Amino acid sequence: MKHIHLDAWAETRYSPPPSQWVLRKWCRQGEIYPAPERVGREWYVREDAQRLSSQPASLVDRLRAA
């Protein structure tokens, strides 16, 4: 699956997209699945990545959903 820049991903899912600070926070806290990849100072995510709910799902639940 192709990886795209975090800003481009956010623009396809939110209108208006969250700030870069919020997007980077989501990346650091593991709120985007599958996990984003950091290259230098930039974050890249798979095109089909999704933000997890504010209530983190258990590992078992995430594996069942995959």
N, CA, C, O and CB atoms as a CASP TS submission, in Angstrom:
PFRMAT TS
TARGET T0000
AUTHOR 0000-0000-0000
METHOD Language model
MODEL 1
PARENT N/A
ATOM      1  N   MET     1       0.848  -1.175   0.000  1.00  0.00           N
ATOM      2  CA  MET     1       0.000   0.000   0.000  1.00  0.00           C
ATOM      3  C   MET     1       0.890   1.233   0.000  1.00  0.00           C
ATOM      4  O   MET     1       1.930   1.262   0.658  1.00  0.00           O
ATOM      5  CB  MET     1      -0.963   0.001   1.219  1.00  0.00           C
ATOM      6  N   LYS     2       0.479   2.235  -0.731  1.00  0.00           N
ATOM      7  CA  LYS     2       1.239   3.474  -0.870  1.00  0.00           C
ATOM      8  C   LYS     2       1.104   4.345   0.385  1.00  0.00           C
ATOM      9  O   LYS     2       0.028   4.449   0.974  1.00  0.00           O
ATOM     10  CB  LYS     2       0.768   4.252  -2.110  1.00  0.00           C
ATOM     11  N   HIS     3       2.222   4.968   0.777  1.00  0.00           N
ATOM     12  CA  HIS     3       2.214   5.907   1.900  1.00  0.00           C
ATOM     13  C   HIS     3       2.114   7.328   1.352  1.00  0.00           C
ATOM     14  O   HIS     3       2.738   7.661   0.344  1.00  0.00           O
ATOM     15  CB  HIS     3       3.493   5.742   2.787  1.00  0.00           C
ATOM     16  N   ILE     4       1.322   8.158   2.026  1.00  0.00           N
ATOM     17  CA  ILE     4       1.188   9.554   1.631  1.00  0.00           C
ATOM     18  C   ILE     4       1.521  10.447   2.823  1.00  0.00           C
ATOM     19  O   ILE     4       1.541   9.999   3.970  1.00  0.00           O
ATOM     20  CB  ILE     4      -0.243   9.847   1.103  1.00  0.00           C
ATOM     21  N   HIS     5       1.781  11.708   2.528  1.00  0.00           N
ATOM     22  CA  HIS     5       2.125  12.663   3.581  1.00  0.00           C
ATOM     23  C   HIS     5       0.934  12.825   4.527  1.00  0.00           C
ATOM     24  O   HIS     5      -0.218  12.759   4.096  1.00  0.00           O
ATOM     25  CB  HIS     5       2.537  14.039   2.972  1.00  0.00           C
ATOM     26  N   LEU     6       1.206  13.031   5.783  1.00  0.00           N
ATOM     27  CA  LEU     6       0.173  13.143   6.810  1.00  0.00           C
ATOM     28  C   LEU     6      -0.842  14.245   6.488  1.00  0.00           C
ATOM     29  O   LEU     6      -2.042  14.058   6.692  1.00  0.00           O
ATOM     30  CB  LEU     6       0.815  13.411   8.164  1.00  0.00           C
ATOM     31  N   ASP     7      -0.368  15.391   5.985  1.00  0.00           N
ATOM     32  CA  ASP     7      -1.278  16.487   5.636  1.00  0.00           C
ATOM     33  C   ASP     7      -2.246  16.084   4.526  1.00  0.00           C
ATOM     34  O   ASP     7      -3.435  16.398   4.594  1.00  0.00           O
ATOM     35  CB  ASP     7      -0.481  17.720   5.206  1.00  0.00           C
ATOM     36  N   ALA     8      -1.743  15.392   3.505  1.00  0.00           N
ATOM     37  CA  ALA     8      -2.600  14.955   2.395  1.00  0.00           C
ATOM     38  C   ALA     8      -3.646  13.965   2.890  1.00  0.00           C
ATOM     39  O   ALA     8      -4.801  14.010   2.465  1.00  0.00           O
ATOM     40  CB  ALA     8      -1.755  14.319   1.269  1.00  0.00           C
ATOM     41  N   TRP     9      -3.243  13.075   3.785  1.00  0.00           N
ATOM     42  CA  TRP     9      -4.190  12.112   4.358  1.00  0.00           C
ATOM     43  C   TRP     9      -5.300  12.826   5.123  1.00  0.00           C
ATOM     44  O   TRP     9      -6.475  12.485   4.984  1.00  0.00           O
ATOM     45  CB  TRP     9      -3.459  11.127   5.287  1.00  0.00           C
ATOM     46  N   ALA    10      -4.926  13.818   5.932  1.00  0.00           N
ATOM     47  CA  ALA    10      -5.912  14.548   6.737  1.00  0.00           C
ATOM     48  C   ALA    10      -6.887  15.322   5.852  1.00  0.00           C
ATOM     49  O   ALA    10      -8.071  15.416   6.175  1.00  0.00           O
ATOM     50  CB  ALA    10      -5.205  15.509   7.703  1.00  0.00           C
ATOM     51  N   GLU    11      -6.405  15.872   4.747  1.00  0.00           N
ATOM     52  CA  GLU    11      -7.282  16.632   3.846  1.00  0.00           C
ATOM     53  C   GLU    11      -8.345  15.753   3.206  1.00  0.00           C
ATOM     54  O   GLU    11      -9.429  16.233   2.875  1.00  0.00           O
ATOM     55  CB  GLU    11      -6.461  17.307   2.761  1.00  0.00           C
ATOM     56  N   THR    12      -8.043  14.459   3.026  1.00  0.00           N
ATOM     57  CA  THR    12      -9.027  13.561   2.421  1.00  0.00           C
ATOM     58  C   THR    12     -10.080  13.098   3.422  1.00  0.00           C
ATOM     59  O   THR    12     -11.125  12.589   3.018  1.00  0.00           O
ATOM     60  CB  THR    12      -8.330  12.355   1.821  1.00  0.00           C
ATOM     61  N   ARG    13      -9.825  13.264   4.727  1.00  0.00           N
ATOM     62  CA  ARG    13     -10.750  12.763   5.740  1.00  0.00           C
ATOM     63  C   ARG    13     -11.481  13.821   6.543  1.00  0.00           C
ATOM     64  O   ARG    13     -12.546  13.553   7.099  1.00  0.00           O
ATOM     65  CB  ARG    13     -10.019  11.905   6.665  1.00  0.00           C
ATOM     66  N   TYR    14     -10.927  15.011   6.611  1.00  0.00           N
ATOM     67  CA  TYR    14     -11.513  16.063   7.449  1.00  0.00           C
ATOM     68  C   TYR    14     -11.631  17.356   6.662  1.00  0.00           C
ATOM     69  O   TYR    14     -10.781  17.675   5.831  1.00  0.00           O
ATOM     70  CB  TYR    14     -10.668  16.287   8.718  1.00  0.00           C
ATOM     71  N   SER    15     -12.696  18.093   6.934  1.00  0.00           N
ATOM     72  CA  SER    15     -12.884  19.404   6.311  1.00  0.00           C
ATOM     73  C   SER    15     -13.383  20.373   7.376  1.00  0.00           C
ATOM     74  O   SER    15     -14.532  20.254   7.801  1.00  0.00           O
ATOM     75  CB  SER    15     -13.886  19.328   5.107  1.00  0.00           C
ATOM     76  N   PRO    16     -12.592  21.300   7.812  1.00  0.00           N
ATOM     77  CA  PRO    16     -11.175  21.508   7.520  1.00  0.00           C
ATOM     78  C   PRO    16     -10.327  20.494   8.279  1.00  0.00           C
ATOM     79  O   PRO    16     -10.754  19.973   9.310  1.00  0.00           O
ATOM     80  CB  PRO    16     -10.747  22.945   7.884  1.00  0.00           C
ATOM     81  N   PRO    17      -9.124  20.212   7.772  1.00  0.00           N
ATOM     82  CA  PRO    17      -8.259  19.234   8.453  1.00  0.00           C
ATOM     83  C   PRO    17      -7.732  19.770   9.777  1.00  0.00           C
ATOM     84  O   PRO    17      -7.605  20.983   9.947  1.00  0.00           O
ATOM     85  CB  PRO    17      -7.086  18.847   7.553  1.00  0.00           C
ATOM     86  N   PRO    18      -7.426  18.885  10.710  1.00  0.00           N
ATOM     87  CA  PRO    18      -6.830  19.316  11.983  1.00  0.00           C
ATOM     88  C   PRO    18      -5.468  19.969  11.751  1.00  0.00           C
ATOM     89  O   PRO    18      -4.850  19.791  10.701  1.00  0.00           O
ATOM     90  CB  PRO    18      -6.684  18.116  12.946  1.00  0.00           C
ATOM     91  N   SER    19      -5.020  20.715  12.730  1.00  0.00           N
ATOM     92  CA  SER    19      -3.724  21.380  12.620  1.00  0.00           C
ATOM     93  C   SER    19      -2.607  20.336  12.582  1.00  0.00           C
ATOM     94  O   SER    19      -2.803  19.189  12.984  1.00  0.00           O
ATOM     95  CB  SER    19      -3.509  22.365  13.798  1.00  0.00           C
ATOM     96  N   GLN    20      -1.439  20.747  12.098  1.00  0.00           N
ATOM     97  CA  GLN    20      -0.297  19.835  12.051  1.00  0.00           C
ATOM     98  C   GLN    20       0.084  19.383  13.450  1.00  0.00           C
ATOM     99  O   GLN    20       0.510  18.242  13.630  1.00  0.00           O
ATOM    100  CB  GLN    20       0.901  20.502  11.367  1.00  0.00           C
ATOM    101  N   TRP    21      -0.057  20.249  14.441  1.00  0.00           N
ATOM    102  CA  TRP    21       0.270  19.884  15.818  1.00  0.00           C
ATOM    103  C   TRP    21      -0.600  18.712  16.274  1.00  0.00           C
ATOM    104  O   TRP    21      -0.101  17.760  16.874  1.00  0.00           O
ATOM    105  CB  TRP    21       0.083  21.095  16.761  1.00  0.00           C
ATOM    106  N   VAL    22      -1.896  18.785  15.989  1.00  0.00           N
ATOM    107  CA  VAL    22      -2.824  17.717  16.390  1.00  0.00           C
ATOM    108  C   VAL    22      -2.502  16.433  15.639  1.00  0.00           C
ATOM    109  O   VAL    22      -2.496  15.355  16.232  1.00  0.00           O
ATOM    110  CB  VAL    22      -4.292  18.136  16.129  1.00  0.00           C
ATOM    111  N   LEU    23      -2.236  16.537  14.342  1.00  0.00           N
ATOM    112  CA  LEU    23      -1.922  15.352  13.551  1.00  0.00           C
ATOM    113  C   LEU    23      -0.667  14.657  14.063  1.00  0.00           C
ATOM    114  O   LEU    23      -0.641  13.433  14.188  1.00  0.00           O
ATOM    115  CB  LEU    23      -1.749  15.727  12.087  1.00  0.00           C
ATOM    116  N   ARG    24       0.374  15.432  14.361  1.00  0.00           N
ATOM    117  CA  ARG    24       1.607  14.843  14.885  1.00  0.00           C
ATOM    118  C   ARG    24       1.375  14.217  16.260  1.00  0.00           C
ATOM    119  O   ARG    24       1.962  13.183  16.579  1.00  0.00           O
ATOM    120  CB  ARG    24       2.714  15.905  14.970  1.00  0.00           C
ATOM    121  N   LYS    25       0.522  14.840  17.070  1.00  0.00           N
ATOM    122  CA  LYS    25       0.183  14.289  18.387  1.00  0.00           C
ATOM    123  C   LYS    25      -0.493  12.927  18.216  1.00  0.00           C
ATOM    124  O   LYS    25      -0.170  11.977  18.929  1.00  0.00           O
ATOM    125  CB  LYS    25      -0.745  15.265  19.176  1.00  0.00           C
ATOM    126  N   TRP    26      -1.425  12.834  17.274  1.00  0.00           N
ATOM    127  CA  TRP    26      -2.086  11.555  17.009  1.00  0.00           C
ATOM    128  C   TRP    26      -1.062  10.490  16.627  1.00  0.00           C
ATOM    129  O   TRP    26      -1.159   9.344  17.065  1.00  0.00           O
ATOM    130  CB  TRP    26      -3.136  11.709  15.892  1.00  0.00           C
ATOM    131  N   CYS    27      -0.082  10.872  15.809  1.00  0.00           N
ATOM    132  CA  CYS    27       0.963   9.921  15.394  1.00  0.00           C
ATOM    133  C   CYS    27       1.769   9.447  16.595  1.00  0.00           C
ATOM    134  O   CYS    27       1.985   8.248  16.773  1.00  0.00           O
ATOM    135  CB  CYS    27       1.901  10.563  14.349  1.00  0.00           C
ATOM    136  N   ARG    28       2.209  10.385  17.411  1.00  0.00           N
ATOM    137  CA  ARG    28       3.041  10.039  18.577  1.00  0.00           C
ATOM    138  C   ARG    28       2.291   9.163  19.573  1.00  0.00           C
ATOM    139  O   ARG    28       2.882   8.284  20.200  1.00  0.00           O
ATOM    140  CB  ARG    28       3.526  11.308  19.277  1.00  0.00           C
ATOM    141  N   GLN    29       0.993   9.400  19.718  1.00  0.00           N
ATOM    142  CA  GLN    29       0.211   8.673  20.715  1.00  0.00           C
ATOM    143  C   GLN    29      -0.406   7.384  20.173  1.00  0.00           C
ATOM    144  O   GLN    29      -1.146   6.704  20.885  1.00  0.00           O
ATOM    145  CB  GLN    29      -0.878   9.562  21.248  1.00  0.00           C
ATOM    146  N   GLY    30      -0.107   7.048  18.928  1.00  0.00           N
ATOM    147  CA  GLY    30      -0.606   5.794  18.367  1.00  0.00           C
ATOM    148  C   GLY    30      -2.081   5.805  18.053  1.00  0.00           C
ATOM    149  O   GLY    30      -2.727   4.759  18.110  1.00  0.00           O
ATOM    150  N   GLU    31      -2.640   6.968  17.719  1.00  0.00           N
ATOM    151  CA  GLU    31      -4.069   7.058  17.444  1.00  0.00           C
ATOM    152  C   GLU    31      -4.415   6.822  15.981  1.00  0.00           C
ATOM    153  O   GLU    31      -5.586   6.895  15.608  1.00  0.00           O
ATOM    154  CB  GLU    31      -4.578   8.399  17.865  1.00  0.00           C
ATOM    155  N   ILE    32      -3.424   6.541  15.152  1.00  0.00           N
ATOM    156  CA  ILE    32      -3.666   6.258  13.740  1.00  0.00           C
ATOM    157  C   ILE    32      -3.218   4.830  13.477  1.00  0.00           C
ATOM    158  O   ILE    32      -2.120   4.428  13.862  1.00  0.00           O
ATOM    159  CB  ILE    32      -2.915   7.274  12.805  1.00  0.00           C
ATOM    160  N   TYR    33      -4.090   4.063  12.810  1.00  0.00           N
ATOM    161  CA  TYR    33      -3.797   2.660  12.527  1.00  0.00           C
ATOM    162  C   TYR    33      -4.011   2.389  11.050  1.00  0.00           C
ATOM    163  O   TYR    33      -5.036   2.805  10.511  1.00  0.00           O
ATOM    164  CB  TYR    33      -4.676   1.723  13.385  1.00  0.00           C
ATOM    165  N   PRO    34      -3.099   1.714  10.370  1.00  0.00           N
ATOM    166  CA  PRO    34      -1.814   1.241  10.839  1.00  0.00           C
ATOM    167  C   PRO    34      -0.883   2.392  11.169  1.00  0.00           C
ATOM    168  O   PRO    34      -1.064   3.512  10.691  1.00  0.00           O
ATOM    169  CB  PRO    34      -1.182   0.344   9.809  1.00  0.00           C
ATOM    170  N   ALA    35       0.095   2.108  11.974  1.00  0.00           N
ATOM    171  CA  ALA    35       0.977   3.147  12.513  1.00  0.00           C
ATOM    172  C   ALA    35       1.672   3.936  11.403  1.00  0.00           C
ATOM    173  O   ALA    35       2.165   3.357  10.435  1.00  0.00           O
ATOM    174  CB  ALA    35       2.022   2.523  13.436  1.00  0.00           C
ATOM    175  N   PRO    36       1.706   5.261  11.553  1.00  0.00           N
ATOM    176  CA  PRO    36       2.428   6.100  10.594  1.00  0.00           C
ATOM    177  C   PRO    36       3.932   5.850  10.676  1.00  0.00           C
ATOM    178  O   PRO    36       4.446   5.329  11.666  1.00  0.00           O
ATOM    179  CB  PRO    36       2.125   7.586  10.846  1.00  0.00           C
ATOM    180  N   GLU    37       4.613   6.234   9.612  1.00  0.00           N
ATOM    181  CA  GLU    37       6.064   6.075   9.541  1.00  0.00           C
ATOM    182  C   GLU    37       6.695   7.459   9.532  1.00  0.00           C
ATOM    183  O   GLU    37       6.273   8.339   8.782  1.00  0.00           O
ATOM    184  CB  GLU    37       6.489   5.255   8.275  1.00  0.00           C
ATOM    185  N   ARG    38       7.699   7.644  10.363  1.00  0.00           N
ATOM    186  CA  ARG    38       8.381   8.934  10.421  1.00  0.00           C
ATOM    187  C   ARG    38       9.654   8.848   9.593  1.00  0.00           C
ATOM    188  O   ARG    38      10.481   7.956   9.780  1.00  0.00           O
ATOM    189  CB  ARG    38       8.698   9.342  11.893  1.00  0.00           C
ATOM    190  N   VAL    39       9.792   9.798   8.675  1.00  0.00           N
ATOM    191  CA  VAL    39      10.982   9.887   7.837  1.00  0.00           C
ATOM    192  C   VAL    39      11.552  11.276   8.055  1.00  0.00           C
ATOM    193  O   VAL    39      11.002  12.263   7.567  1.00  0.00           O
ATOM    194  CB  VAL    39      10.660   9.616   6.310  1.00  0.00           C
ATOM    195  N   GLY    40      12.655  11.352   8.789  1.00  0.00           N
ATOM    196  CA  GLY    40      13.216  12.650   9.142  1.00  0.00           C
ATOM    197  C   GLY    40      12.257  13.393  10.045  1.00  0.00           C
ATOM    198  O   GLY    40      11.942  12.927  11.140  1.00  0.00           O
ATOM    199  N   ARG    41      11.786  14.553   9.591  1.00  0.00           N
ATOM    200  CA  ARG    41      10.842  15.347  10.379  1.00  0.00           C
ATOM    201  C   ARG    41       9.398  15.169   9.909  1.00  0.00           C
ATOM    202  O   ARG    41       8.483  15.761  10.480  1.00  0.00           O
ATOM    203  CB  ARG    41      11.222  16.815  10.315  1.00  0.00           C
ATOM    204  N   GLU    42       9.197  14.375   8.894  1.00  0.00           N
ATOM    205  CA  GLU    42       7.872  14.230   8.281  1.00  0.00           C
ATOM    206  C   GLU    42       7.231  12.896   8.649  1.00  0.00           C
ATOM    207  O   GLU    42       7.922  11.915   8.926  1.00  0.00           O
ATOM    208  CB  GLU    42       7.974  14.357   6.758  1.00  0.00           C
ATOM    209  N   TRP    43       5.907  12.878   8.648  1.00  0.00           N
ATOM    210  CA  TRP    43       5.134  11.667   8.918  1.00  0.00           C
ATOM    211  C   TRP    43       4.428  11.233   7.641  1.00  0.00           C
ATOM    212  O   TRP    43       3.903  12.061   6.897  1.00  0.00           O
ATOM    213  CB  TRP    43       4.106  11.901  10.064  1.00  0.00           C
ATOM    214  N   TYR    44       4.420   9.929   7.395  1.00  0.00           N
ATOM    215  CA  TYR    44       3.728   9.355   6.255  1.00  0.00           C
ATOM    216  C   TYR    44       2.816   8.247   6.755  1.00  0.00           C
ATOM    217  O   TYR    44       3.178   7.482   7.649  1.00  0.00           O
ATOM    218  CB  TYR    44       4.731   8.820   5.195  1.00  0.00           C
ATOM    219  N   VAL    45       1.621   8.170   6.162  1.00  0.00           N
ATOM    220  CA  VAL    45       0.646   7.162   6.563  1.00  0.00           C
ATOM    221  C   VAL    45       0.157   6.422   5.331  1.00  0.00           C
ATOM    222  O   VAL    45       0.233   6.936   4.215  1.00  0.00           O
ATOM    223  CB  VAL    45      -0.542   7.804   7.324  1.00  0.00           C
ATOM    224  N   ARG    46      -0.338   5.225   5.537  1.00  0.00           N
ATOM    225  CA  ARG    46      -0.950   4.493   4.422  1.00  0.00           C
ATOM    226  C   ARG    46      -2.225   5.199   4.019  1.00  0.00           C
ATOM    227  O   ARG    46      -2.892   5.819   4.847  1.00  0.00           O
ATOM    228  CB  ARG    46      -1.237   3.011   4.802  1.00  0.00           C
ATOM    229  N   GLU    47      -2.564   5.103   2.742  1.00  0.00           N
ATOM    230  CA  GLU    47      -3.770   5.765   2.244  1.00  0.00           C
ATOM    231  C   GLU    47      -5.028   5.293   2.963  1.00  0.00           C
ATOM    232  O   GLU    47      -5.973   6.063   3.132  1.00  0.00           O
ATOM    233  CB  GLU    47      -3.915   5.525   0.755  1.00  0.00           C
ATOM    234  N   ASP    48      -5.045   4.030   3.388  1.00  0.00           N
ATOM    235  CA  ASP    48      -6.232   3.475   4.034  1.00  0.00           C
ATOM    236  C   ASP    48      -6.190   3.576   5.563  1.00  0.00           C
ATOM    237  O   ASP    48      -7.021   2.975   6.244  1.00  0.00           O
ATOM    238  CB  ASP    48      -6.396   2.032   3.630  1.00  0.00           C
ATOM    239  N   ALA    49      -5.237   4.324   6.102  1.00  0.00           N
ATOM    240  CA  ALA    49      -5.114   4.458   7.561  1.00  0.00           C
ATOM    241  C   ALA    49      -6.340   5.156   8.135  1.00  0.00           C
ATOM    242  O   ALA    49      -6.989   5.960   7.465  1.00  0.00           O
ATOM    243  CB  ALA    49      -3.832   5.240   7.935  1.00  0.00           C
ATOM    244  N   GLN    50      -6.640   4.834   9.383  1.00  0.00           N
ATOM    245  CA  GLN    50      -7.777   5.441  10.054  1.00  0.00           C
ATOM    246  C   GLN    50      -7.387   5.831  11.468  1.00  0.00           C
ATOM    247  O   GLN    50      -6.519   5.219  12.092  1.00  0.00           O
ATOM    248  CB  GLN    50      -8.983   4.484  10.067  1.00  0.00           C
ATOM    249  N   ARG    51      -8.046   6.856  11.948  1.00  0.00           N
ATOM    250  CA  ARG    51      -7.827   7.260  13.334  1.00  0.00           C
ATOM    251  C   ARG    51      -8.654   6.361  14.231  1.00  0.00           C
ATOM    252  O   ARG    51      -9.834   6.118  13.979  1.00  0.00           O
ATOM    253  CB  ARG    51      -8.193   8.757  13.556  1.00  0.00           C
ATOM    254  N   LEU    52      -8.019   5.873  15.276  1.00  0.00           N
ATOM    255  CA  LEU    52      -8.724   5.055  16.249  1.00  0.00           C
ATOM    256  C   LEU    52      -9.603   5.955  17.099  1.00  0.00           C
ATOM    257  O   LEU    52      -9.344   7.154  17.209  1.00  0.00           O
ATOM    258  CB  LEU    52      -7.732   4.252  17.132  1.00  0.00           C
ATOM    259  N   SER    53     -10.618   5.400  17.688  1.00  0.00           N
ATOM    260  CA  SER    53     -11.499   6.182  18.539  1.00  0.00           C
ATOM    261  C   SER    53     -10.737   6.719  19.739  1.00  0.00           C
ATOM    262  O   SER    53      -9.640   6.255  20.048  1.00  0.00           O
ATOM    263  CB  SER    53     -12.692   5.341  18.996  1.00  0.00           C
ATOM    264  N   SER    54     -11.320   7.692  20.408  1.00  0.00           N
ATOM    265  CA  SER    54     -10.648   8.275  21.568  1.00  0.00           C
ATOM    266  C   SER    54     -10.484   7.253  22.687  1.00  0.00           C
ATOM    267  O   SER    54      -9.586   7.386  23.519  1.00  0.00           O
ATOM    268  CB  SER    54     -11.427   9.484  22.078  1.00  0.00           C
ATOM    269  N   GLN    55     -11.338   6.237  22.715  1.00  0.00           N
ATOM    270  CA  GLN    55     -11.173   5.142  23.659  1.00  0.00           C
ATOM    271  C   GLN    55     -10.333   4.079  22.963  1.00  0.00           C
ATOM    272  O   GLN    55     -10.825   3.420  22.046  1.00  0.00           O
ATOM    273  CB  GLN    55     -12.562   4.565  24.137  1.00  0.00           C
ATOM    274  N   PRO    56      -9.080   3.892  23.370  1.00  0.00           N
ATOM    275  CA  PRO    56      -8.239   2.916  22.679  1.00  0.00           C
ATOM    276  C   PRO    56      -8.809   1.506  22.792  1.00  0.00           C
ATOM    277  O   PRO    56      -9.197   1.064  23.873  1.00  0.00           O
ATOM    278  CB  PRO    56      -6.821   2.949  23.242  1.00  0.00           C
ATOM    279  N   ALA    57      -8.854   0.809  21.660  1.00  0.00           N
ATOM    280  CA  ALA    57      -9.326  -0.561  21.634  1.00  0.00           C
ATOM    281  C   ALA    57      -8.198  -1.451  22.159  1.00  0.00           C
ATOM    282  O   ALA    57      -7.015  -1.130  22.044  1.00  0.00           O
ATOM    283  CB  ALA    57      -9.770  -0.985  20.189  1.00  0.00           C
ATOM    284  N   SER    58      -8.600  -2.556  22.727  1.00  0.00           N
ATOM    285  CA  SER    58      -7.585  -3.487  23.208  1.00  0.00           C
ATOM    286  C   SER    58      -6.879  -4.128  22.014  1.00  0.00           C
ATOM    287  O   SER    58      -7.390  -4.113  20.895  1.00  0.00           O
ATOM    288  CB  SER    58      -8.217  -4.572  24.124  1.00  0.00           C
ATOM    289  N   LEU    59      -5.732  -4.674  22.263  1.00  0.00           N
ATOM    290  CA  LEU    59      -4.963  -5.318  21.204  1.00  0.00           C
ATOM    291  C   LEU    59      -5.756  -6.469  20.588  1.00  0.00           C
ATOM    292  O   LEU    59      -5.708  -6.685  19.377  1.00  0.00           O
ATOM    293  CB  LEU    59      -3.618  -5.828  21.749  1.00  0.00           C
ATOM    294  N   VAL    60      -6.476  -7.195  21.416  1.00  0.00           N
ATOM    295  CA  VAL    60      -7.281  -8.316  20.923  1.00  0.00           C
ATOM    296  C   VAL    60      -8.357  -7.803  19.975  1.00  0.00           C
ATOM    297  O   VAL    60      -8.584  -8.406  18.926  1.00  0.00           O
ATOM    298  CB  VAL    60      -7.924  -9.095  22.100  1.00  0.00           C
ATOM    299  N   ASP    61      -9.022  -6.708  20.317  1.00  0.00           N
ATOM    300  CA  ASP    61     -10.052  -6.139  19.451  1.00  0.00           C
ATOM    301  C   ASP    61      -9.478  -5.681  18.114  1.00  0.00           C
ATOM    302  O   ASP    61     -10.095  -5.884  17.069  1.00  0.00           O
ATOM    303  CB  ASP    61     -10.735  -4.973  20.146  1.00  0.00           C
ATOM    304  N   ARG    62      -8.296  -5.061  18.147  1.00  0.00           N
ATOM    305  CA  ARG    62      -7.671  -4.588  16.902  1.00  0.00           C
ATOM    306  C   ARG    62      -7.272  -5.779  16.022  1.00  0.00           C
ATOM    307  O   ARG    62      -7.392  -5.707  14.799  1.00  0.00           O
ATOM    308  CB  ARG    62      -6.424  -3.706  17.214  1.00  0.00           C
ATOM    309  N   LEU    63      -6.798  -6.875  16.631  1.00  0.00           N
ATOM    310  CA  LEU    63      -6.432  -8.042  15.857  1.00  0.00           C
ATOM    311  C   LEU    63      -7.661  -8.710  15.249  1.00  0.00           C
ATOM    312  O   LEU    63      -7.604  -9.192  14.118  1.00  0.00           O
ATOM    313  CB  LEU    63      -5.672  -9.027  16.722  1.00  0.00           C
ATOM    314  N   ARG    64      -8.746  -8.745  15.969  1.00  0.00           N
ATOM    315  CA  ARG    64      -9.986  -9.318  15.443  1.00  0.00           C
ATOM    316  C   ARG    64     -10.504  -8.506  14.265  1.00  0.00           C
ATOM    317  O   ARG    64     -11.039  -9.075  13.314  1.00  0.00           O
ATOM    318  CB  ARG    64     -11.053  -9.390  16.541  1.00  0.00           C
ATOM    319  N   ALA    65     -10.355  -7.196  14.312  1.00  0.00           N
ATOM    320  CA  ALA    65     -10.855  -6.331  13.254  1.00  0.00           C
ATOM    321  C   ALA    65     -10.000  -6.393  11.995  1.00  0.00           C
ATOM    322  O   ALA    65     -10.464  -6.051  10.907  1.00  0.00           O
ATOM    323  CB  ALA    65     -10.928  -4.911  13.747  1.00  0.00           C
ATOM    324  N   ALA    66      -8.767  -6.825  12.141  1.00  0.00           N
ATOM    325  CA  ALA    66      -7.846  -6.842  10.986  1.00  0.00           C
ATOM    326  C   ALA    66      -8.139  -7.976  10.036  1.00  0.00           C
ATOM    327  O   ALA    66      -7.455  -8.125   9.023  1.00  0.00           O
ATOM    328  CB  ALA    66      -6.410  -6.946  11.456  1.00  0.00           C
TER
END
